[in-house]
Every structure is written in structure tokens, then in C-alpha cells.
Amino acid sequence: MEHAQEEEACLEQTQRYCVQRPIYNQELLQGQLHRRQRTPQTLGQKIAHSCRCSSKKAKSSLYSFMPILKWLPRYPVKEYLLGDIISGVSTGIMQLPQGLAYSLLAAVPPVFGLYSSFYPVFLYTFFGTSRHISIGTFAVISMMVGGVAVREVPDEIISLDSNSTNITDVLEYYSARDAKRVQVAVTLLSLGFLRFGFVAIYLTEPLVRGFTTAAAVHVFISQLKYLLGIQTSRFSGPLSVVYVSTAVLSKITTTNIATMIVGLTCIILLLTGKKINRRFKKKLPVPVPMEIIVVIIGTGVSAGMNLNESYKVKVVGSIPQGLRAPAVPQIQLNPAMLGDAVAIAIVGFSMAVSMAKIFALKHGYTIDGNQELIALGICNSVGSFFQTFPITCSMSRSLVQEGTGGKTQIAGALSAVIVLLVIVAIGYLFEPLPQTVLAGIVMVNLKGMLKQFRDIRHFWRTSKIELAIWMVAFVASLFLGLEYGLLTAVTFAIITVIYRTQRPKYRILGQIPNTDIYCDVEEYEEVKEYPGIKIFQANTSIYFANCESYRNTLRKMVSKVNFLIFIHLLSQKNDVEATAKHEIASDDLPVNGKFAESSVQDMPLDEHEHFVLPKANIHSLILDFTPVNFVDSVGAKTLKSIIQKFNEVGVFVCIAGCSDPVTNELTRLNFFDKSITRELLFHSIHDAVLACQMKHGSAAQADSNL
């Protein structure tokens, strides 16, 4: 009792609104509104307008193409510079070992990992719109690039280092890599200029997480041979993960113990460093750069103990000092690589734009997806003249860059400068670095992506469909390869969208007493139906794929509310056969809710024309179109058929909450005629309910007068 009184008191204190207006249908509402006059432009006028140039438009286009021109003059030095310097140095120190490590995945000499950690990072400062992401080498992209190299180039050529004297083999190797690099760059640029930034919406979060988890497994398994010092062939394509695992297990007895000990020691140190950084995050001004510490220790131990000569531990090898002169890439484009280039471009863009959106939302600014495509395309295309391989955003480095106080793209430029100092001055010092150390760095950096296996439990509790997307993306990418896996996952994700529109939720609505709010009658005890009025809602658009489901479900749901089955039309024969039409005699119509002696079940049924005859106290049916976004020609015909059939059995049908775009579509589809006018369209459910009550009241009064 006290609880009920408290609720009543709360309701009395809430704000209220009272509106007095006519009952609006579409015809009446449009009669009181005046549309803005718009002169439609011809195609030539649109092209001329887009090509027209003014100083304001040119300035806007320049700022859009090079965002640095807009934000750099406004750069607050006192507030931002110190944070950017600390962040840039921290990220650069992290960038160095990852560039060396990911070169193993890309099947290139380590020095090209350093190049890929410098040129693209520096260029992104000028063309990127995100202030916090760290561009450069990334495990998944490097793995995809390495897979193409394995498929297109013989294994013995991939194993060449930068000191190889076989010039023919070296040129063949670089030619294949150049083709891949240029195609990725051209793909990114083309997608950017064509405004294809919207493609990221099809890479839903479960898809990306399932795909990257599979990629992490690929990368982890590929690094086992470096960790253990085993020599195996390279594999790519479908079932490559099985072949690699089998090859490693078959040669497990040839493990180099010294290599394994060095690698495992580095992994333990790295995991310990990450745990320290995580535990003392609030107390440490910057994270402990454990990766560069491990690289320095590993290099020192290897050089001091001569691990390469004494224990056959493979090392990085020659790292040329200084920058290479730019050279035109060997653009011998192979059509077989085009699909790989598109896959790498889309994955790289999706990773970059996902992280960029997270930071933009957190710090209150916006990014331009199309400009991000262009920026990544420029980074890759210009970098192709300096022997870089395709790059994207790194999640781990981006978190460090943002977490250590980075405010703008200046932090990224400073991290590139750190890498540049290593390239031109001290790169040769890392030549004794064991490859197993780099493998350990790669494996530890996969920890975050491997933790995504926890998503299975999360999606099992929240959404079975998203769990299915995650599983398909993971399994397909794991066993079919990353390129085919991505294609399979995107296709499946689109199929789930179609599936959802074909299996929407249907509801019968009722009114919350003394309000104009309508909810599901099966969900809430307080919700009541108006006598004689049924309100039907489907949370989907009506088109060819679900219109039959819409009609059948409408029939079934009105049957649940005491409708009786009634057959309106009988099957029709084709032109060759004689058409037999059967009419239902007046004696066969229901009398007081029951059929006469003549049985309806003996009549031939048409598969598509099942309708219902309501009891005498059901006089109106309202179709709630609030969730409907579009109607196609098949949906319009189905809707028209529903209205006509219910009208013929004495039920008034109207539509509520139909938006202007849907109304315009119905008009173009010739939905309206003399019998179905815009007067059947009402602004809201409550307008439709009141109109049905008035119409039924007028009809009842006319019958009583008779």
C-alpha cells in the first residue's frame, strides 16, 4: 500500500504536457503544411557544380587533404608540447623492436621493418585526422604480406638477406614485393578518393575481433620456428596453419636448445614488464620500455657470448647504415595479387579507423574515414619508393601513445625521429640480435588479441547471431587463410542482416491507460487493448524477402486474438487450363462466429490468399509503420492486398507512423488509388485509434438509425 502511494506521489510530481489538436491523417496534415520549393538539378548541373572552384572551396579542399595546415597553426605549445615529447619518445622506443620483429612476419630483411616504422609514420602527421593512433608495422598486416610473398616467391629467395650476392634473385624478390606494396597503396588511395570510407560499417566488431583472433593464432604459430630455432618451409593459403603446425611438430626434435632458452627468457621478461606496467600504471610517469630493454640485453648477450657462431643461434644480420636512395618500384603487377591487395587494404583501414574512432570519442573530436583511407594510401605509396611494406595502426603502440600524454600527431612524428636516429646512426649495433628475441616480442604482443577468446562467453550471453559472426570469422580465417576468411566473414555478416529482416519481431500493441503511449500487450500487465481495435507492429521494413512472412504472421497473430479463418480467393488455373472460380455463397458465411453447414474446408485453397474474418466486435486494424524504413514494389502489392481483403470482410485498415520517405516510395509505386487514399495514413498510433473509434461510432449510429 505504501509503495502504491509513493508511486502516485511520484507521478503527481513529474512534469506533464497537454496538447489539444485535430486528429491528423496524412491528407489533413499535408494540407496544412507548405513544402519548400526545390528546383531539381540536371546531371550536367550537378557535375558543373562539383567542378566549380572558388577560393573558399579550394581552401577547404586543401585543409581536408592536409589536415596539418588547419591544426598546426593553432597548436598550443605550452599545453601540448611536453606531453607530445614524452609520448613520442616512449612510442618510438616501442616502435623500434616491433619494426624489427614484424619484418620476420613480412618475410623481409629487418632493416625494411625500420624503414616501415619511419616513412609512413612521419607522413601520417601531415595527412591523418586522428591525433592518437600510432601508424607503422602491425602483426596482422605483416602476416598477410608475408603470406603473399610465400605464395608468389620461391622459398629460397625469401630467405635471402640484404647481403645476398645473387642479384637476379634479389631483383625477383623485390619485384614481387613491390607489386604487392604498390597494389595495396593504389587500392587505399582509390578507395579514399572514391569515398569508400563507409565500407568499415560492414566490418562489425564481432567480425573484426574474430578475424584478428584467427590472425593472432596464425602469427603465433608462424613464430614457433624462430622461437625454437627450427628450419621449416613456409606455407600460405588455405590450411596453411595446419601445414605449419605439422612441419614444426615433425621437426621438434631438431630444436636448438640455446635458441629456445634465449626466446623463453625474453618472453618471461616481457610478460613481467607488462605486469609491472599494468600494476603500477598510476605511479609510473611512463611505462617501462621492456621491449627495447629486452632487445638491448639480447643483443649484448648475443654479441658477448657469440651465440651465432658458438650455438648456431640465428641473428638479425646486416643492417645497412643510413637511408636508401628512393627508387621507382618494380611495378610488374600480377592480377593474382589484386584480391590480396584489397583484403590487406580493407583490414588495414578497418584496424586504423576503429582505433581512431575510439580515441576520437574519448577525447571529443571527429575523424574523417575517407581522409584516413587517403592518408594510409599516401603513406604506403610514398613508402613504396623507400622499400617499406604495407602498414596500419598498431593497437599496443596507440595505447602507449595516448596513455603517455600524446595530444596530437606531433607525438607520432617524434616517434619516427627516434627510429630515424637508429637507422642513420646506431642500427648496426643490433646486428647480433637473435631472431628468437624478435619472435618473443611478437608473441607477447599477441596476448591482447588472444584474450579475445573471452568474447565467446560474452556473445553467448548477449547475442547468438554476433557469436555466430565471431565464430565464422575465426574459423574461416584460421583454416581458409586471412584473405578468404575475411571475404567469408563479410559475406556471412551480410547474410545475418538479411536473416534478421526476414525474421523480425511482431507484436500486438495496446495503450498505457490515460496516455498516447502504446506497448506490447504481452509484455506489460497495465497495457490494455481498445475494444474492437487491433494494432499490429513489425520491427522491419517490408520488401520481397519478408512480405510473405509479414502477411502470414499478421494472419496468425490476429487468429491468436480470436479471429476466425476465412478464405477470400480460390486458386486460379493457368491460361492453358480452364479457370474455375468458386464463390462463397451467403449461406457459407459465418453466422454468430460459426460457419453454416457448408464446410469451408471442402473448398480449394490458394497458397497465398489466406485471410481472416473477424468477429463482429473487431472493426479496425492499425498497422504501425514506425519501424519501417522502406517498402519495395512486392511489399506495396502485399500491403495493398491486405488492406483490400480486410476491407471486404468489414475490417477498416489504416497505417500509423508512416514516414515521409516511405510515403513517397508508396506514391511512386502507385500504392494509392480511389479505394486506398492518403486518408488511411495517420501521424501517430493515437491519431489512428481515435479515428477508428470515431469511424466505428458513426457507423454504429447509422446502423441504429436504420
Secondary structure, DSSP 8 states (H G I E B T S, - for coil): -HHHHHHHHHHHHS----------BHHHHHHH----------HHHHHHHHH---HHHHHHHHHHH-THHHHSTT--HHHHHHHHHHHHHHHHHHHHHHHHHHHHHTTS-HHHHHHHTTHHHHHHHHH---SS-EEE--HHHHHHHHHHHHHHS-HHHHT--TT---HHHHHHHHHHHHHHHHHHHHHHHHHHHTT-GGGGGGS-HHHHHHHHHHHHHHHHHHTHHHHHT-------STTHHHHHHHHHHHTGGG--HHHHHHHHHHHHHHHHHHHHHHHTTTT-SS---HHHHHHHHHHHHHHHHTHHHHH---B-----SS------------GGGHHHHHHHHHHHHHHHHHHHHHHHHHHT----HHHHHHHHHHHHHHHGGGT----EEEHHHHHHHHHTT--STHHHHHHHHHHHHIIIIIGGGGTT-BHHHHHHHHHHHTHHHHGGGGHHHHHHHH-HHHHHHHHHHHHHHHHH-HHHHHHHHHHHHHHHHHHHHHS--EEEEEE-TTSS-EEETTT-SS-B--TTEEEEEESS-B-TTTHHHHHHHHHHHHHHTT-EEEE-------SSS--------GGGS-BTTB--SS-GGGS---TT-EEEE--TT--EEEEE-TT---B-HHHHHHHHHHHHHHHHTT-EEEEES--HHHHHHHHHTT---SSS-GGGEESSHHHHHHHHHHHHHHHHHHHHH-
